[in-house]
Amino acid sequence: MAANWTQVVAAQRLGVTQAYLSMVECGKRDVSSSLAARAIRVLSVPATVLPIGGHDMPLRNAGFFQEALGTLGYPGFAYLKSPIKLNPAELLMAALDTDDLDSRVVEGLPWVPFAYPKLDWDWLGLNARMRDRQNRLGFVVEMARQVAGKENGMELMAQLAQRVAPLERSRLAREDTLCKESMTQAERKWLRKHQSRAAAHWNLLTDLTVEQLDHAYN
């Protein structure tokens, strides 16, 4: 429906002037986070069009990530909503760059590439390498790929496999956790013996497996 709107009508629906919308479309004005959020709601476009880093991110506590995932549509936190809607790529990178996350939030991370396969992968890959988070990102995308395989989403599975491949080339040899830096030495020792094949491949001390995600993604 929105594709048939004139620029004047679109501006009215978005609550901006036609002149301002024209400058945005010509690249002469940046898209503000508030305008992008309205566009998502009014034009029914995906959250991946939201600007990355176009606002001050609030305190990154457990409640923030739960609300952000719920706002994007994650079933596990569907009852929660945030006044700020983040680009899913930005949300995923912010979570992966956090030392300690609630286990329920960690379970929700593979849902992001599963639900939004058209992320800004260039931005994600670059920022993951800058922060030495490529192992965390690679593992999360691999979990999403495995979920797609169990759901018979062969096309999505192939798309996600293509996203894992570039991360393989920059995989780090050093040991890391999946956002659980506070775990004890005893926990680390146990995980070294009981981690999944995927976790071992990405040098991550985590017990997260694809079987744990079935209840959260359906």
VOGU-3710 file (C-alpha; in Angstrom, 3 decimals, decimal comma):
1> maanwtqvva> 0,000/0,000/0,000  2,736/2,450/0,990  4,451/1,906/-2,359  1,555/3,743/-4,040  1,677/6,775/-1,755  2,783/10,128/-3,105  5,579/11,892/-1,284  3,040/14,327/0,161  0,893/11,505/1,564  3,917/9,654/2,910
11> aqrlgvtqay> 5,142/12,816/4,651  1,727/13,328/6,238  1,613/9,722/7,485  5,143/10,043/8,901  4,446/13,374/10,557  7,096/15,352/8,657  7,025/17,987/5,948  7,215/17,018/2,288  10,357/19,129/1,941  12,093/17,285/4,786
21> lsmvecgkrd> 11,124/13,879/3,383  12,411/14,929/-0,020  15,791/15,855/1,480  15,934/12,506/3,290  15,219/10,605/0,088  17,913/12,597/-1,742  20,460/11,898/0,997  20,674/15,520/2,055  19,338/14,815/5,568  20,042/11,861/7,835
31> vssslaarai> 17,219/9,605/8,969  16,677/10,208/12,664  15,981/7,236/14,925  12,480/8,579/15,686  11,638/8,922/11,981  13,005/5,447/11,260  10,890/3,996/14,064  7,764/5,703/12,667  8,594/4,466/9,175  8,804/0,903/10,458
41> rvlsvpatvl> 5,404/1,243/12,078  3,649/3,178/9,292  5,266/1,606/6,231  5,631/-1,916/7,647  9,330/-2,141/6,817  11,783/-4,328/8,792  13,774/-3,089/11,771  16,976/-3,635/9,793  16,409/-0,223/8,150  16,848/1,555/11,486
51> pigghdmplr> 20,016/3,672/11,667  22,859/2,100/13,633  24,210/4,238/16,427  21,719/7,017/15,782  20,974/7,573/19,465  22,440/7,337/22,938  22,134/3,759/24,116  20,816/3,471/27,696  22,396/1,365/30,428  22,942/-2,133/29,071
61> nagffqealg> 21,500/-4,178/31,912  19,509/-7,420/31,700  16,215/-5,551/31,484  17,463/-3,469/28,567  18,342/-6,508/26,458  15,140/-8,325/27,380  13,005/-5,347/26,374  15,005/-4,765/23,185  14,571/-8,389/22,109  10,872/-8,308/22,980
71> tlgypgfayl> 10,373/-5,137/20,946  11,960/-6,838/17,921  9,533/-9,747/18,283  11,522/-12,399/20,167  8,900/-14,857/21,541  10,751/-15,375/24,818  10,253/-11,726/25,792  7,175/-10,918/23,728  5,486/-9,463/26,811  8,161/-6,767/27,126
81> kspiklnpae> 8,455/-3,588/25,064  11,023/-0,812/24,988  10,443/2,843/24,026  13,593/2,532/21,880  13,655/0,133/18,944  17,179/-0,850/17,954  18,486/-2,061/14,648  18,861/-5,819/15,294  22,505/-5,723/14,170  23,274/-3,046/16,759
91> llmaaldtdd> 21,435/-4,977/19,457  23,292/-8,183/18,632  26,696/-6,469/18,673  25,932/-4,678/21,950  24,967/-7,988/23,552  27,989/-9,878/22,236  30,258/-7,126/23,540  28,857/-7,485/27,076  30,906/-9,412/29,623  27,978/-10,963/31,480
101> ldsrvveglp> 24,448/-11,555/30,226  21,423/-13,230/31,721  21,175/-16,802/30,385  17,714/-16,115/28,942  19,136/-13,215/26,935  21,970/-15,426/25,660  19,372/-17,951/24,476  17,695/-15,158/22,527  20,788/-14,035/20,617  20,688/-16,720/17,866
111> wvpfaypkld> 17,082/-15,678/17,224  18,313/-12,313/15,906  20,060/-13,663/12,745  17,372/-16,366/12,538  14,572/-13,768/12,394  16,558/-11,030/10,617  18,908/-12,729/8,138  19,288/-9,473/6,183  21,350/-7,813/8,870  24,109/-5,355/8,032
121> wdwlglnarm> 26,681/-8,143/7,946  29,540/-5,916/6,819  29,027/-3,676/9,839  28,645/-6,662/12,157  31,765/-8,403/10,879  33,865/-5,255/11,084  32,759/-4,415/14,610  33,129/-8,015/15,781  36,741/-8,067/14,590  37,458/-4,659/16,116
131> rdrqnrlgfv> 36,230/-5,937/19,477  37,600/-9,510/19,151  34,041/-10,829/19,268  34,101/-12,809/16,001  34,050/-16,146/17,847  30,946/-15,148/19,760  29,266/-13,909/16,582  30,287/-16,988/14,616  28,885/-19,334/17,250  25,595/-17,415/17,525
141> vemarqvagk> 25,107/-17,445/13,746  25,972/-21,152/13,679  23,293/-21,801/16,314  20,804/-19,872/14,158  21,855/-21,963/11,156  21,225/-25,173/13,091  17,797/-23,935/14,215  16,937/-23,220/10,581  18,020/-26,751/9,702  15,741/-28,266/12,329
151> engmelmaql> 12,875/-26,115/11,059  13,502/-27,307/7,481  14,408/-23,773/6,466  16,924/-24,861/3,888  17,112/-21,482/2,164  17,674/-19,669/5,466  20,165/-22,316/6,519  22,177/-21,689/3,336  22,030/-17,904/3,845  23,354/-18,201/7,388
161> aqrvaplers> 26,070/-20,631/6,318  27,335/-17,923/3,969  27,532/-15,541/6,922  29,497/-17,993/9,050  32,181/-18,550/6,398  33,850/-15,084/6,574  33,974/-15,320/10,367  35,790/-18,649/10,086  38,699/-16,891/8,425  39,156/-14,579/11,416
171> rlaredtlck> 38,395/-17,143/14,132  40,456/-16,525/17,268  42,515/-19,255/18,914  42,161/-17,860/22,407  39,487/-19,140/24,769  36,418/-16,993/25,434  32,955/-17,301/26,965  29,553/-16,516/25,520  28,989/-13,388/27,594  29,697/-15,138/30,914
181> esmtqaerkw> 33,053/-13,797/32,060  32,116/-14,099/35,735  32,002/-17,921/35,713  34,242/-19,667/38,209  37,347/-21,668/37,381  35,445/-24,812/38,335  32,730/-23,954/35,802  35,344/-23,274/33,143  37,046/-26,601/33,813  33,741/-28,466/33,546
191> lrkhqsraaa> 32,797/-26,744/30,277  36,137/-27,585/28,687  35,151/-31,229/29,050  31,450/-30,937/28,225  31,129/-28,151/25,637  29,405/-28,952/22,350  31,344/-29,504/19,155  30,255/-26,087/17,873  31,317/-24,361/21,098  34,699/-26,102/20,997
201> hwnlltdltv> 35,157/-25,096/17,361  34,609/-21,436/18,257  36,708/-21,734/21,438  33,793/-20,703/23,631  33,078/-21,951/27,139  29,296/-22,302/26,941  26,765/-25,078/27,357  24,301/-23,542/24,892  23,082/-26,052/22,294  20,475/-25,911/19,562
211> eqldhayn> 18,207/-28,231/21,577  17,815/-25,504/24,211  16,429/-23,103/21,626  13,446/-25,135/20,407  11,041/-23,802/23,014  12,081/-20,201/22,508  11,778/-19,906/18,727  8,423/-21,588/18,167
//
